[in-house]
């Protein structure tokens, strides 16, 4: 890691840049499409944090970058459908899983 003013630059870091319904851009510059999940946006607050948490949870579980990005996009999309926290029911989780598989 190198310091640059107030920032620490980490070489060989992993990240995914969120790009809304378009999916995301990975650290190696590839575009990964979004999950096939149709939503009606109610409140996008927290969707980015939900994406990040889901992405790194998938990576920690051994999933590859593409699968992690697609699952994370579906989780972020579900977050947008609710005025507050979505109901994390089995139906919601199945919906995310099905969208990620398509």
C-alpha positions as YAML, in Angstrom:
chain: A
units: angstrom
residues:
- id: 1
  name: UNK
  ca: [0.00, 0.00, 0.00]
- id: 2
  name: UNK
  ca: [1.16, 3.52, -0.78]
- id: 3
  name: UNK
  ca: [-0.08, 6.72, 0.81]
- id: 4
  name: UNK
  ca: [-1.33, 9.55, -1.40]
- id: 5
  name: UNK
  ca: [-2.39, 12.44, 0.80]
- id: 6
  name: UNK
  ca: [-5.43, 11.32, 2.79]
- id: 7
  name: UNK
  ca: [-5.89, 8.12, 0.77]
- id: 8
  name: UNK
  ca: [-4.18, 4.75, 0.87]
- id: 9
  name: UNK
  ca: [-3.71, 3.22, -2.56]
- id: 10
  name: UNK
  ca: [-3.91, -0.58, -2.50]
- id: 11
  name: UNK
  ca: [-2.38, -2.41, -5.40]
- id: 12
  name: UNK
  ca: [-4.12, -5.59, -6.59]
- id: 13
  name: UNK
  ca: [-7.31, -4.60, -4.76]
- id: 14
  name: UNK
  ca: [-10.62, -6.18, -5.63]
- id: 15
  name: UNK
  ca: [-13.67, -4.07, -6.23]
- id: 16
  name: UNK
  ca: [-16.84, -3.82, -8.29]
- id: 17
  name: UNK
  ca: [-18.17, -0.43, -9.34]
- id: 18
  name: UNK
  ca: [-21.96, -0.41, -9.09]
- id: 19
  name: UNK
  ca: [-23.72, 0.71, -12.25]
- id: 20
  name: UNK
  ca: [-27.40, 0.35, -11.31]
- id: 21
  name: UNK
  ca: [-29.56, -1.66, -13.70]
- id: 22
  name: UNK
  ca: [-26.58, -2.04, -16.06]
- id: 23
  name: UNK
  ca: [-24.76, -4.30, -13.56]
- id: 24
  name: UNK
  ca: [-21.24, -3.41, -12.51]
- id: 25
  name: UNK
  ca: [-17.66, -2.95, -13.69]
- id: 26
  name: UNK
  ca: [-15.05, -5.25, -12.13]
- id: 27
  name: UNK
  ca: [-11.49, -4.35, -11.10]
- id: 28
  name: UNK
  ca: [-10.18, -5.76, -14.38]
- id: 29
  name: UNK
  ca: [-12.51, -3.48, -16.36]
- id: 30
  name: UNK
  ca: [-15.11, -6.05, -17.40]
- id: 31
  name: UNK
  ca: [-18.80, -5.21, -17.46]
- id: 32
  name: UNK
  ca: [-20.90, -7.79, -15.60]
- id: 33
  name: UNK
  ca: [-24.62, -7.56, -16.45]
- id: 34
  name: UNK
  ca: [-27.25, -7.13, -13.77]
- id: 35
  name: UNK
  ca: [-29.44, -9.99, -12.59]
- id: 36
  name: UNK
  ca: [-32.71, -10.37, -14.45]
- id: 37
  name: UNK
  ca: [-34.80, -8.93, -11.64]
- id: 38
  name: UNK
  ca: [-37.60, -6.49, -12.44]
- id: 39
  name: UNK
  ca: [-38.27, -4.03, -9.65]
- id: 40
  name: UNK
  ca: [-40.30, -0.92, -8.95]
- id: 41
  name: UNK
  ca: [-37.99, 1.55, -7.24]
- id: 42
  name: UNK
  ca: [-39.45, 2.95, -4.03]
- id: 43
  name: UNK
  ca: [-36.32, 4.03, -2.12]
- id: 44
  name: UNK
  ca: [-32.75, 3.40, -3.29]
- id: 45
  name: UNK
  ca: [-31.27, 4.38, 0.08]
- id: 46
  name: UNK
  ca: [-29.07, 1.55, 1.30]
- id: 47
  name: UNK
  ca: [-28.99, -0.34, -2.01]
- id: 48
  name: UNK
  ca: [-25.29, 0.39, -2.50]
- id: 49
  name: UNK
  ca: [-24.43, -0.84, 0.97]
- id: 50
  name: UNK
  ca: [-26.56, -3.94, 0.40]
- id: 51
  name: UNK
  ca: [-24.71, -4.56, -2.89]
- id: 52
  name: UNK
  ca: [-21.31, -4.22, -1.20]
- id: 53
  name: UNK
  ca: [-22.23, -6.50, 1.70]
- id: 54
  name: UNK
  ca: [-23.66, -9.17, -0.60]
- id: 55
  name: UNK
  ca: [-20.70, -8.95, -3.00]
- id: 56
  name: UNK
  ca: [-18.08, -9.51, -0.32]
- id: 57
  name: UNK
  ca: [-20.17, -12.14, 1.47]
- id: 58
  name: UNK
  ca: [-20.33, -14.10, -1.79]
- id: 59
  name: UNK
  ca: [-16.59, -13.68, -2.37]
- id: 60
  name: UNK
  ca: [-15.83, -14.82, 1.20]
- id: 61
  name: UNK
  ca: [-18.00, -17.89, 0.52]
- id: 62
  name: UNK
  ca: [-15.80, -18.74, -2.47]
- id: 63
  name: UNK
  ca: [-18.00, -17.49, -5.32]
- id: 64
  name: UNK
  ca: [-16.33, -15.98, -8.38]
- id: 65
  name: UNK
  ca: [-16.42, -12.27, -9.24]
- id: 66
  name: UNK
  ca: [-19.18, -12.61, -11.84]
- id: 67
  name: UNK
  ca: [-21.56, -14.63, -9.66]
- id: 68
  name: UNK
  ca: [-20.87, -12.37, -6.68]
- id: 69
  name: UNK
  ca: [-21.61, -9.28, -8.78]
- id: 70
  name: UNK
  ca: [-24.87, -10.68, -10.14]
- id: 71
  name: UNK
  ca: [-26.14, -11.82, -6.72]
- id: 72
  name: UNK
  ca: [-25.12, -8.49, -5.18]
- id: 73
  name: UNK
  ca: [-26.99, -6.60, -7.91]
- id: 74
  name: UNK
  ca: [-30.14, -8.60, -7.17]
- id: 75
  name: UNK
  ca: [-29.83, -7.88, -3.44]
- id: 76
  name: UNK
  ca: [-29.39, -4.15, -4.17]
- id: 77
  name: UNK
  ca: [-32.41, -4.19, -6.48]
- id: 78
  name: UNK
  ca: [-34.61, -5.81, -3.83]
- id: 79
  name: UNK
  ca: [-33.52, -3.11, -1.38]
- id: 80
  name: UNK
  ca: [-34.87, -0.43, -3.76]
- id: 81
  name: UNK
  ca: [-38.38, -1.90, -3.70]
- id: 82
  name: UNK
  ca: [-39.11, -1.02, -0.09]
- id: 83
  name: UNK
  ca: [-39.39, 2.23, 1.85]
- id: 84
  name: UNK
  ca: [-37.12, 0.75, 4.52]
- id: 85
  name: UNK
  ca: [-35.47, -2.65, 5.02]
- id: 86
  name: UNK
  ca: [-36.88, -5.40, 2.77]
- id: 87
  name: UNK
  ca: [-38.51, -8.42, 4.39]
- id: 88
  name: UNK
  ca: [-35.80, -11.10, 4.32]
- id: 89
  name: UNK
  ca: [-38.25, -13.94, 3.88]
- id: 90
  name: UNK
  ca: [-37.56, -17.21, 2.08]
- id: 91
  name: UNK
  ca: [-39.65, -15.88, -0.82]
- id: 92
  name: UNK
  ca: [-37.38, -12.84, -1.13]
- id: 93
  name: UNK
  ca: [-34.26, -14.98, -0.96]
- id: 94
  name: UNK
  ca: [-35.64, -17.39, -3.60]
- id: 95
  name: UNK
  ca: [-36.43, -14.44, -5.85]
- id: 96
  name: UNK
  ca: [-32.84, -13.19, -5.56]
- id: 97
  name: UNK
  ca: [-31.46, -16.67, -6.25]
- id: 98
  name: UNK
  ca: [-33.69, -17.16, -9.29]
- id: 99
  name: UNK
  ca: [-32.75, -13.75, -10.71]
- id: 100
  name: UNK
  ca: [-29.06, -14.50, -10.25]
- id: 101
  name: UNK
  ca: [-29.39, -17.84, -12.07]
- id: 102
  name: UNK
  ca: [-31.11, -16.39, -15.16]
...
